[in-house]
């Protein structure tokens, strides 16, 4: 709900002025676990690397057509390899944009990722590459949000800024800033990330990982004198910071939360105009100008005859250092390299896998991966009626809403005055998401409308609805079984094994050739930036496996790995 930037850093930035010569640099998702400049790697004119001409045209399997898989395939194609993409459902993964039956095509709903921070600079590279534009996302109390309503314990407060709320909300915001400063050196780390000061990042983070790996988010709050009040902790959980309440994250590792706040991943969000799924779809169709081996006009789509291969049903190893992929059509192909970008639990349930695919400690890490549930429901409406003014109060008729009721978060998405618009009636996580699971889309909508009628008794939302609702519960999606990874306390070692898997020279010779990627492999799960970063790691790993290399002027993540490798905690 409030900025994640503590007062000291925020004030320093404002005092210097964002355009002044001595302004602090903009923050990026530069660490803290692996402080590598993926944005610089992508922007360098030397490109990501090259492979020997003798390997041109060699096939590489890419399992999963989400953002990570499509970025992997796109970059491998540019190097002259032949990526063979397998996709069980649709291109896009959790970048899923859907329409409303019978409504104008301009009305869309983001069932997965819908808001992206400016700190996602590697992601932004691809957004710019395919010519997409972004616009401010209407988060609670954001500048782009006309108004916000906070409804807790039956009390409703209307606000345009945090100062319009009762003083206790400012107390909670200040407590969070103090908690981060006292327990996690926030200002120091945020500044080090802005300045890309790798030694300082590693110094701070090494100490915190050792200290906090076993700590929950809630335990971290409780240990802070600033959050001695249960009432403050309760309000913080229900209303939170940035995008809203975070009590569903309270059982998770505090390290997961620190990664988000250090890099401002929960701040200044923007949405992709026209829908986020356009990004992987445009990359699928894009014909890169700089391409090796393949003729001009080649795209991923043209290499596949327009559609990816179907779902993978089996993965096993074969003689000659090959990995064999069987798909749902019964087709069997063998490859020297396979990049697996689907959610890791698919390896445990949907795909028949040899134990020999990974070392046993990597299998343990895959099995221990903790996924969070998430549900959304959207309805199309005739116009942005929420901008109408209440004659008695002069306030907006309806606002972006945070509540402790079943809906939790309600977002208002308009396309301009008097044009059809969309309401996300509810966006929930974890236990709040599971409460919706047995209900159909219409049943969910009825409960949501009832809850919102308690907050807005004089607003008839139903009369503005012009189409059927669309909904998703990611835990019920057969090729996902959850929305995104969120490590529990003690899971740092597991995550390290998965993230570093692309450095395969460190693996036994018979365990190489399968590369893991996707945002659940990244340190910043739940963010598209993590999908892109791990895709680039996998691209480097495949390039290395085929005897390729990067330009010395543009070292890849594997080239500098030993200098910035993630902290390694003792196993005994």
C-alpha positions as a printed NumPy array, in Angstrom:
array([[  0.   ,   0.   ,   0.   ],
       [  2.888,   2.319,   0.716],
       [  6.253,   2.735,  -0.92 ],
       [  8.759,   0.057,   0.039],
       [ 11.507,   2.7  ,   0.102],
       [ 12.304,   3.785,   3.674],
       [ 12.226,   7.489,   4.379],
       [ 16.009,   7.97 ,   4.346],
       [ 16.516,   6.732,   0.791],
       [ 13.282,   8.267,  -0.479],
       [ 14.155,  11.674,   0.945],
       [ 17.684,  11.506,  -0.439],
       [ 16.353,  10.71 ,  -3.905],
       [ 13.826,  13.537,  -3.761],
       [ 16.343,  16.05 ,  -2.383],
       [ 18.874,  15.337,  -5.099],
       [ 16.19 ,  15.303,  -7.763],
       [ 15.762,  12.354, -10.1  ],
       [ 17.305,  14.231, -13.03 ],
       [ 20.112,  15.96 , -11.147],
       [ 23.723,  14.983, -11.942],
       [ 24.184,  13.363,  -8.529],
       [ 20.826,  11.56 ,  -8.414],
       [ 20.899,   7.966,  -7.256],
       [ 20.825,   5.557, -10.223],
       [ 17.529,   3.765, -10.88 ],
       [ 17.2  ,   0.445,  -9.109],
       [ 17.154,  -2.815, -11.089],
       [ 16.756,  -6.457, -10.165],
       [ 20.53 ,  -6.61 ,  -9.756],
       [ 20.888,  -9.295,  -7.119],
       [ 21.236,  -9.565,  -4.221],
       [ 21.856, -13.301,  -4.663],
       [ 23.505, -13.108,  -8.085],
       [ 24.368,  -9.474,  -8.886],
       [ 24.806,  -9.846, -12.629],
       [ 23.84 ,  -7.095, -15.095],
       [ 21.502,  -8.99 , -17.426],
       [ 20.32 ,  -5.716, -18.961],
       [ 23.876,  -4.77 , -19.943],
       [ 24.449,  -8.286, -21.326],
       [ 21.382,  -7.933, -23.564],
       [ 22.193,  -4.404, -24.699],
       [ 25.803,  -5.066, -25.734],
       [ 26.374,  -4.934, -29.519],
       [ 28.511,  -8.1  , -29.362],
       [ 25.418, -10.166, -28.607],
       [ 25.037, -13.051, -26.182],
       [ 27.654, -15.319, -27.75 ],
       [ 28.252, -17.71 , -30.601],
       [ 28.621, -21.415, -31.274],
       [ 30.97 , -23.191, -33.738],
       [ 29.693, -23.342, -37.311],
       [ 29.836, -27.144, -37.12 ],
       [ 26.993, -27.014, -34.581],
       [ 24.705, -24.758, -36.602],
       [ 21.27 , -26.308, -37.058],
       [ 21.633, -28.656, -34.095],
       [ 18.35 , -29.267, -32.325],
       [ 17.731, -28.256, -28.697],
       [ 14.479, -29.134, -26.929],
       [ 12.755, -26.32 , -25.032],
       [ 10.013, -27.653, -22.775],
       [  7.409, -24.995, -22.036],
       [  6.214, -22.075, -24.149],
       [  5.941, -19.484, -21.392],
       [  8.075, -16.366, -21.376],
       [ 11.197, -18.197, -20.195],
       [ 10.858, -20.884, -22.865],
       [ 10.179, -18.432, -25.692],
       [ 13.092, -16.157, -24.691],
       [ 15.363, -19.229, -24.509],
       [ 14.231, -20.476, -27.904],
       [ 14.473, -17.033, -29.51 ],
       [ 18.053, -16.461, -28.378],
       [ 19.188, -20.002, -29.27 ],
       [ 17.688, -19.557, -32.743],
       [ 19.644, -16.322, -33.195],
       [ 22.851, -18.252, -32.39 ],
       [ 22.127, -20.756, -35.171],
       [ 20.683, -23.618, -33.132],
       [ 17.308, -25.177, -33.851],
       [ 15.088, -24.84 , -30.765],
       [ 12.203, -27.312, -30.702],
       [  9.521, -25.89 , -28.41 ],
       [  7.083, -28.193, -26.614],
       [  3.943, -26.632, -25.117],
       [  1.093, -28.446, -23.376],
       [ -1.46 , -25.635, -23.454],
       [ -0.813, -22.239, -25.064],
       [  2.141, -19.954, -25.704],
       [  2.515, -17.521, -22.84 ],
       [  2.432, -19.596, -19.665],
       [  1.382, -17.277, -16.844],
       [  1.456, -14.356, -19.244],
       [ -2.143, -15.208, -20.077],
       [ -4.437, -12.562, -21.522],
       [ -8.051, -13.509, -22.254],
       [-11.064, -11.742, -23.687],
       [-14.744, -11.78 , -22.774],
       [-17.145, -13.713, -24.973],
       [-19.375, -11.389, -26.961],
       [-17.478,  -8.246, -25.921],
       [-15.172,  -5.906, -27.797],
       [-11.672,  -7.274, -28.373],
       [-10.219,  -4.276, -26.544],
       [-11.559,  -5.671, -23.269],
       [ -9.035,  -8.081, -21.813],
       [ -8.224,  -9.689, -18.488],
       [ -4.76 , -10.605, -17.232],
       [ -5.192, -13.991, -15.615],
       [ -1.543, -14.186, -14.628],
       [  1.108, -11.478, -14.629],
       [ -0.513,  -8.064, -14.917],
       [  1.899,  -5.517, -13.399],
       [  5.604,  -5.09 , -13.957],
       [  8.103,  -2.914, -12.069],
       [ 10.564,  -0.642, -13.923],
       [ 13.346,  -2.506, -12.115],
       [ 12.633,  -5.464, -14.451],
       [ 15.15 ,  -4.167, -16.956],
       [ 15.88 ,  -7.442, -18.758],
       [ 12.153,  -7.927, -19.249],
       [ 11.894,  -4.361, -20.514],
       [ 14.504,  -5.167, -23.178],
       [ 12.095,  -7.641, -24.763],
       [  9.047,  -5.41 , -24.27 ],
       [ 10.863,  -2.707, -26.224],
       [ 12.204,  -5.199, -28.779],
       [  8.731,  -6.274, -29.894],
       [  7.305,  -2.752, -29.829],
       [  4.951,  -3.013, -26.871],
       [  4.079,  -0.068, -24.667],
       [  3.271,   0.129, -20.966],
       [  1.069,   2.32 , -18.818],
       [  0.824,   2.941, -15.059],
       [ -1.02 ,   0.203, -13.193],
       [ -3.717,   1.3  , -10.696],
       [ -2.298,  -0.152,  -7.493],
       [ -3.574,   1.101,  -4.118],
       [ -2.655,   4.751,  -3.548],
       [ -0.562,   4.835,  -6.721],
       [ -0.485,   8.154,  -8.629],
       [ -2.426,   6.523, -11.475],
       [ -5.179,   5.395,  -9.098],
       [ -7.983,   7.988,  -8.724],
       [ -8.799,   6.814,  -5.197],
       [ -8.389,   3.914,  -2.813],
       [-10.749,   2.516,  -0.2  ],
       [ -9.429,   0.542,   2.767],
       [-12.135,  -1.508,   4.469],
       [-11.105,  -3.359,   7.635],
       [-13.286,  -4.74 ,  10.405],
       [-16.305,  -2.97 ,   8.998],
       [-14.669,   0.468,   8.935],
       [-14.229,   2.087,   5.536],
       [-11.69 ,   4.814,   4.748],
       [-11.453,   6.747,   1.458],
       [ -8.057,   8.068,   0.394],
       [ -6.053,   9.52 ,  -2.461],
       [ -2.786,   9.42 ,  -0.505],
       [ -1.733,   7.696,   2.69 ],
       [ -2.146,  10.975,   4.558],
       [ -5.914,  10.776,   3.939],
       [ -6.066,   7.619,   6.06 ],
       [ -6.239,   7.54 ,   9.873],
       [ -2.854,   8.037,  11.611],
       [ -2.487,   4.336,  12.408],
       [ -1.809,   3.589,   8.724],
       [  1.115,   6.032,   8.676],
       [  2.318,   4.388,  11.9  ],
       [  2.263,   0.995,  10.163],
       [  4.127,   2.364,   7.127],
       [  6.76 ,   3.922,   9.381],
       [  7.045,   0.684,  11.364],
       [  7.752,  -1.253,   8.153],
       [ 10.457,   1.212,   7.134],
       [ 12.036,   1.016,  10.594],
       [ 11.815,  -2.78 ,  10.576],
       [ 13.667,  -2.972,   7.25 ],
       [ 16.355,  -0.548,   8.386],
       [ 16.954,  -2.235,  11.726],
       [ 16.773,  -5.835,  10.573],
       [ 17.916,  -5.797,   6.964],
       [ 20.098,  -2.718,   6.255],
       [ 17.568,  -1.605,   3.66 ],
       [ 18.987,   1.786,   2.701],
       [ 22.522,   0.45 ,   2.435],
       [ 21.5  ,  -2.514,   0.28 ],
       [ 19.123,  -0.499,  -1.897],
       [ 21.88 ,   2.017,  -2.568],
       [ 24.428,  -0.746,  -3.319],
       [ 22.016,  -2.309,  -5.823],
       [ 21.389,   1.073,  -7.464],
       [ 25.136,   1.631,  -7.793],
       [ 25.772,  -2.023,  -8.763],
       [ 28.349,  -2.21 ,  -5.998],
       [ 28.904,  -5.966,  -6.053],
       [ 31.345,  -6.215,  -3.099],
       [ 28.979,  -4.268,  -0.855],
       [ 25.942,  -6.255,  -2.003],
       [ 27.713,  -9.517,  -1.276],
       [ 28.978,  -8.311,   2.101],
       [ 25.498,  -7.352,   3.306],
       [ 23.665, -10.295,   1.793],
       [ 26.105, -12.97 ,   2.979],
       [ 25.517, -11.911,   6.55 ],
       [ 21.748, -11.696,   6.159],
       [ 21.373, -15.072,   4.434],
       [ 23.222, -16.783,   7.284],
       [ 21.205, -14.859,   9.861],
       [ 17.726, -15.016,   8.32 ],
       [ 17.421, -18.184,   6.237],
       [ 15.426, -19.886,   9.   ],
       [ 13.186, -16.871,   9.69 ],
       [  9.613, -16.389,   8.491],
       [  8.287, -13.06 ,   7.276],
       [  6.031, -12.884,  10.324],
       [  8.843, -13.799,  12.704],
       [ 10.943, -11.017,  11.221],
       [  8.165,  -8.527,  11.979],
       [  7.711,  -9.854,  15.507],
       [ 11.439,  -9.508,  16.241],
       [ 11.324,  -5.806,  15.373],
       [ 10.573,  -3.331,  18.197],
       [  8.829,  -1.226,  15.558],
       [  6.184,  -3.949,  15.206],
       [  5.666,  -4.689,  18.889],
       [  1.954,  -3.945,  18.431],
       [ -0.175,  -6.848,  17.215],
       [ -2.644,  -4.317,  15.823],
       [  0.071,  -2.853,  13.632],
       [  1.111,  -6.313,  12.421],
       [ -2.501,  -7.18 ,  11.657],
       [ -3.115,  -4.006,   9.669],
       [  0.177,  -4.471,   7.844],
       [ -0.851,  -8.007,   6.87 ],
       [ -4.252,  -6.917,   5.634],
       [ -3.238,  -3.704,   3.852],
       [  0.507,  -4.125,   3.438],
       [  2.72 ,  -2.159,   1.083],
       [  3.073,  -1.73 ,  -2.677],
       [  0.293,  -3.961,  -4.025],
       [ -1.711,  -4.564,  -0.862],
       [ -1.883,  -6.995,   2.037],
       [  0.89 ,  -9.524,   2.458],
       [ -0.361, -11.676,   5.323],
       [ -0.597, -14.62 ,   2.928],
       [  3.199, -14.39 ,   2.705],
       [  3.725, -14.386,   6.463],
       [  4.757, -18.106,   6.586],
       [  7.329, -17.638,   3.787],
       [ 11.021, -16.937,   4.199],
       [ 11.836, -13.306,   4.939],
       [ 14.624, -13.605,   2.347],
       [ 11.931, -13.827,  -0.347],
       [ 10.414, -10.566,   0.859],
       [ 13.75 ,  -8.771,   1.103],
       [ 14.546,  -9.618,  -2.511],
       [ 11.323,  -7.9  ,  -3.523],
       [ 11.743,  -4.748,  -1.446],
       [ 15.457,  -4.223,  -2.104],
       [ 14.838,  -4.172,  -5.858],
       [ 11.527,  -2.268,  -5.639],
       [  9.785,  -5.115,  -7.432],
       [  6.561,  -4.152,  -5.683],
       [  6.728,  -0.463,  -6.647],
       [  5.827,   1.815,  -9.559],
       [  4.083,  -0.947, -11.505],
       [  3.106,  -0.69 , -15.149],
       [  0.803,  -2.833, -17.253],
       [  1.396,  -3.863, -20.851],
       [ -1.067,  -2.132, -23.162],
       [ -3.176,  -4.754, -24.913],
       [ -2.12 ,  -7.565, -22.583],
       [  1.078,  -9.241, -21.413],
       [  0.633, -12.385, -23.536],
       [  1.502, -10.305, -26.585],
       [  5.15 , -10.412, -25.469],
       [  5.782, -14.163, -25.936],
       [  3.452, -14.267, -28.937],
       [  5.335, -11.477, -30.696],
       [  8.689, -13.088, -29.9  ],
       [  7.325, -16.333, -31.369],
       [  6.544, -14.549, -34.624],
       [  9.509, -12.168, -34.676],
       [ 12.071, -12.391, -37.484],
       [ 15.342, -11.122, -35.978],
       [ 17.611,  -9.036, -38.169],
       [ 20.802, -10.38 , -36.606],
       [ 20.638, -14.136, -36.981],
       [ 23.258, -16.797, -37.643],
       [ 22.832, -19.792, -39.991],
       [ 19.127, -19.277, -40.637],
       [ 17.978, -17.166, -43.604],
       [ 16.475, -13.733, -43.09 ],
       [ 12.777, -14.04 , -42.367],
       [ 13.208, -17.019, -40.032],
       [ 11.127, -17.   , -36.858],
       [ 10.33 , -19.514, -34.157],
       [  6.915, -19.866, -35.749],
       [  8.352, -20.644, -39.179],
       [ 10.753, -23.224, -37.719],
       [  7.755, -24.981, -36.162],
       [  5.321, -24.708, -39.049],
       [  3.252, -22.284, -36.985],
       [  2.678, -24.336, -33.827],
       [  4.898, -25.822, -31.109],
       [  5.195, -29.532, -30.421],
       [  2.61 , -30.932, -27.958],
       [  3.074, -31.698, -24.262],
       [  6.092, -33.678, -23.117],
       [  5.097, -36.96 , -21.492],
       [  8.483, -38.571, -20.841],
       [ 12.13 , -37.541, -20.363],
       [ 14.925, -40.08 , -20.107],
       [ 18.611, -40.443, -20.817],
       [ 20.083, -42.589, -23.574],
       [ 23.51 , -43.686, -24.717],
       [ 25.732, -41.175, -26.436],
       [ 25.085, -38.381, -23.96 ],
       [ 21.559, -37.827, -25.282],
       [ 18.281, -36.894, -23.606],
       [ 15.164, -38.439, -25.114],
       [ 11.876, -36.523, -25.239],
       [  8.541, -38.234, -25.823],
       [  5.538, -36.025, -26.518],
       [  1.776, -36.483, -26.32 ],
       [  1.553, -37.439, -29.998],
       [  3.879, -40.376, -29.382],
       [  6.78 , -38.724, -31.218],
       [ 10.195, -39.585, -29.747],
       [ 13.276, -37.433, -30.366],
       [ 16.704, -37.292, -28.771],
       [ 18.727, -34.165, -28.06 ],
       [ 22.132, -33.181, -26.753],
       [ 20.49 , -30.438, -24.703],
       [ 17.043, -29.928, -23.203],
       [ 15.913, -26.727, -21.476],
       [ 13.046, -27.346, -19.057],
       [ 11.102, -24.124, -18.367],
       [  7.763, -25.451, -17.123],
       [  6.96 , -25.379, -13.416],
       [  9.216, -27.862, -11.685],
       [  6.421, -29.952, -10.166],
       [  5.602, -31.155, -13.697],
       [  8.738, -33.282, -13.401],
       [  7.161, -35.044, -10.426],
       [  3.663, -35.627, -11.767],
       [  2.865, -34.93 , -15.405],
       [  6.097, -36.168, -16.976],
       [  7.581, -39.648, -16.614],
       [ 11.219, -38.932, -15.723],
       [ 14.336, -40.997, -15.192],
       [ 15.909, -40.463, -11.784],
       [ 19.171, -39.994, -13.671],
       [ 18.022, -36.657, -15.13 ],
       [ 19.293, -34.777, -12.07 ],
       [ 21.529, -35.388,  -9.073],
       [ 19.539, -36.575,  -6.057],
       [ 20.025, -33.312,  -4.182],
       [ 18.459, -31.461,  -7.135],
       [ 15.481, -33.808,  -7.073],
       [ 15.122, -33.005,  -3.376],
       [ 15.12 , -29.297,  -4.175],
       [ 12.439, -29.803,  -6.85 ],
       [ 10.28 , -31.795,  -4.436],
       [ 10.638, -29.127,  -1.719],
       [  9.658, -26.24 ,  -3.994],
       [  6.778, -24.41 ,  -2.355],
       [  4.125, -22.907,  -4.64 ],
       [  1.588, -20.269,  -3.652],
       [ -2.02 , -20.432,  -4.781],
       [ -3.688, -17.509,  -6.537],
       [ -7.168, -16.716,  -7.877],
       [ -8.636, -13.876,  -9.925],
       [-12.019, -13.02 , -11.338],
       [-12.775, -10.291, -13.9  ],
       [-16.016,  -8.871, -15.288],
       [-16.538,  -6.495, -18.238],
       [-18.613,  -3.372, -17.558],
       [-20.242,  -0.784, -19.798],
       [-18.083,   2.144, -18.674],
       [-15.807,   3.298, -15.819],
       [-18.773,   4.24 , -13.638],
       [-16.503,   4.397, -10.587],
       [-15.323,   7.798, -11.752],
       [-18.816,   9.226, -11.225],
       [-18.945,  11.495,  -8.179],
       [-21.198,  10.863,  -5.223],
       [-23.356,  13.957,  -4.935],
       [-23.371,  13.907,  -1.145],
       [-19.633,  13.408,  -0.563],
       [-17.942,  14.472,  -3.812],
       [-15.992,  11.218,  -3.749],
       [-15.579,   8.632,  -6.505],
       [-18.527,   6.225,  -6.538],
       [-16.131,   3.293,  -6.23 ],
       [-12.391,   2.938,  -5.666],
       [ -9.531,   0.52 ,  -5.839],
       [-10.41 ,  -1.525,  -2.752],
       [ -8.4  ,  -3.332,  -0.081],
       [-10.45 ,  -5.264,   2.437],
       [-10.385,  -8.112,   4.915],
       [-13.529,  -9.492,   3.261],
       [-13.403, -12.41 ,   0.817],
       [-12.494, -10.228,  -2.161],
       [ -9.317,  -8.814,  -0.544],
       [ -8.198,  -6.755,  -3.584],
       [-10.454,  -5.157,  -6.229],
       [ -8.893,  -3.33 ,  -9.209],
       [-10.599,  -0.924, -11.617],
       [ -9.23 ,  -0.943, -15.166],
       [-10.599,   1.582, -17.632],
       [ -9.898,   2.413, -21.272],
       [-11.094,   5.99 , -21.125],
       [-14.365,   7.799, -20.334],
       [-17.57 ,   6.205, -21.636],
       [-15.718,   3.218, -23.095],
       [-16.27 ,  -0.355, -21.858],
       [-13.991,  -1.229, -18.934],
       [-12.967,  -4.159, -16.738],
       [-13.099,  -4.83 , -13.007],
       [-10.922,  -7.386, -11.297],
       [-13.487,  -8.106,  -8.585],
       [-11.015, -10.15 ,  -6.574],
       [ -7.329, -11.057,  -6.559],
       [ -6.327, -13.397,  -3.748],
       [ -3.443, -15.669,  -2.714],
       [ -2.906, -18.829,  -0.634],
       [ -5.669, -19.598,   1.883],
       [ -7.752, -16.744,   0.484],
       [ -7.454, -18.315,  -2.95 ],
       [ -8.404, -21.778,  -1.716],
       [-11.695, -20.392,  -0.408],
       [-12.759, -19.784,  -4.02 ],
       [-11.62 , -23.128,  -5.397],
       [-14.908, -25.115,  -5.156],
       [-16.981, -22.29 ,  -6.685],
       [-17.801, -21.73 , -10.354],
       [-17.11 , -18.388, -11.985],
       [-20.713, -17.24 , -11.497],
       [-20.794, -18.436,  -7.89 ],
       [-17.579, -16.557,  -7.206],
       [-18.989, -13.418,  -8.786],
       [-22.108, -13.542,  -6.62 ],
       [-20.075, -13.786,  -3.401],
       [-17.815, -10.961,  -4.561],
       [-20.694,  -8.665,  -5.464],
       [-22.258,  -9.31 ,  -2.057],
       [-19.006,  -8.443,  -0.268],
       [-18.531,  -5.256,  -2.282],
       [-22.151,  -4.228,  -1.683],
       [-21.325,  -4.069,   2.034],
       [-18.571,  -1.555,   1.255],
       [-20.51 ,   0.348,  -1.44 ],
       [-24.19 ,   0.007,  -0.432],
       [-25.347,   2.661,  -2.917],
       [-23.478,   1.302,  -5.944],
       [-25.157,  -1.263,  -8.211],
       [-22.164,  -2.955,  -9.847],
       [-24.337,  -5.675, -11.38 ],
       [-26.291,  -3.307, -13.638],
       [-23.04 ,  -2.273, -15.35 ],
       [-21.824,  -5.839, -16.112],
       [-22.064,  -6.596, -19.842],
       [-20.611, -10.104, -20.081],
       [-19.869, -13.319, -18.238],
       [-17.034, -13.398, -15.71 ],
       [-13.679, -15.039, -16.412],
       [-11.702, -16.612, -13.599],
       [ -8.627, -18.651, -12.803],
       [ -7.276, -20.563,  -9.825],
       [ -3.689, -21.365, -10.693],
       [ -3.494, -24.202,  -8.182],
       [ -6.206, -25.94 , -10.231],
       [ -4.471, -25.463, -13.582],
       [ -3.146, -28.922, -14.589],
       [  0.121, -27.651, -16.081],
       [  0.916, -25.287, -13.202],
       [ -0.606, -26.524,  -9.899],
       [  0.23 , -23.178,  -8.334],
       [  0.842, -19.539,  -9.167],
       [  4.512, -19.116,  -8.301],
       [  7.294, -20.367,  -6.091],
       [  7.763, -18.863,  -2.626],
       [ 10.492, -20.356,  -0.482],
       [  9.774, -21.38 ,   3.078],
       [ 12.318, -20.869,   5.874],
       [ 15.334, -23.114,   5.393],
       [ 14.868, -23.386,   1.624],
       [ 17.781, -21.189,   0.573],
       [ 20.037, -24.195,  -0.111],
       [ 17.378, -25.8  ,  -2.296],
       [ 16.936, -22.636,  -4.334],
       [ 20.665, -22.292,  -4.772],
       [ 20.89 , -25.786,  -6.256],
       [ 18.163, -25.005,  -8.795],
       [ 19.422, -21.556,  -9.77 ],
       [ 23.049, -22.678, -10.212],
       [ 22.086, -25.746, -12.237],
       [ 23.072, -24.01 , -15.492],
       [ 26.752, -24.254, -14.391],
       [ 26.961, -27.852, -15.496],
       [ 30.728, -28.297, -15.485],
       [ 30.22 , -28.69 , -11.728],
       [ 27.835, -31.638, -12.223],
       [ 28.79 , -35.297, -12.794],
       [ 29.229, -35.965, -16.517],
       [ 26.169, -38.237, -16.621],
       [ 23.922, -35.556, -15.104],
       [ 24.48 , -32.859, -17.726],
       [ 22.445, -31.781, -20.721],
       [ 19.141, -30.853, -19.039],
       [ 18.924, -27.184, -18.044],
       [ 16.356, -25.686, -15.676],
       [ 14.852, -22.244, -16.27 ],
       [ 11.719, -20.307, -15.381],
       [ 10.796, -17.909, -12.63 ],
       [ 10.524, -20.706, -10.043],
       [ 14.228, -21.406, -10.658],
       [ 15.069, -17.737, -10.19 ],
       [ 15.623, -15.907,  -6.92 ],
       [ 12.783, -13.523,  -7.77 ],
       [  9.919, -15.949,  -8.352],
       [  6.57 , -14.527,  -9.339],
       [  8.204, -11.835, -11.478],
       [  8.649, -12.09 , -15.238],
       [ 12.164, -10.713, -14.786],
       [ 13.14 , -13.988, -13.103],
       [ 11.825, -15.945, -16.089],
       [ 13.989, -13.854, -18.431],
       [ 17.117, -14.019, -16.284],
       [ 17.037, -17.796, -15.916],
       [ 16.343, -18.13 , -19.639],
       [ 19.548, -16.208, -20.329],
       [ 21.409, -18.454, -17.88 ],
       [ 20.148, -21.495, -19.774],
       [ 21.108, -19.948, -23.126],
       [ 24.642, -19.467, -21.804],
       [ 24.668, -23.066, -20.527],
       [ 23.527, -24.524, -23.851],
       [ 25.999, -22.344, -25.764],
       [ 28.785, -23.61 , -23.491],
       [ 27.674, -27.237, -23.978],
       [ 27.921, -26.843, -27.75 ],
       [ 31.43 , -25.456, -27.498],
       [ 30.446, -21.816, -27.887],
       [ 31.624, -18.723, -26.079],
       [ 30.822, -15.09 , -25.425],
       [ 32.705, -12.06 , -26.655],
       [ 35.362, -11.094, -24.058],
       [ 33.862,  -7.604, -24.009],
       [ 30.455,  -9.002, -22.988],
       [ 30.917, -11.881, -20.545],
       [ 27.841, -13.954, -19.844],
       [ 26.487, -15.082, -16.459],
       [ 28.537, -18.259, -16.528],
       [ 31.764, -16.454, -17.4  ],
       [ 31.632, -14.34 , -14.234],
       [ 29.946, -16.936, -12.061],
       [ 32.871, -17.551,  -9.721],
       [ 33.109, -13.835,  -8.921],
       [ 29.449, -13.414,  -7.967],
       [ 28.212, -16.933,  -7.121],
       [ 25.348, -17.065,  -4.609],
       [ 26.228, -17.463,  -0.955],
       [ 26.844, -21.11 ,  -0.088],
       [ 25.569, -22.171,   3.327],
       [ 27.07 , -25.237,   5.067],
       [ 25.173, -28.502,   4.647],
       [ 26.311, -30.084,   7.922]])
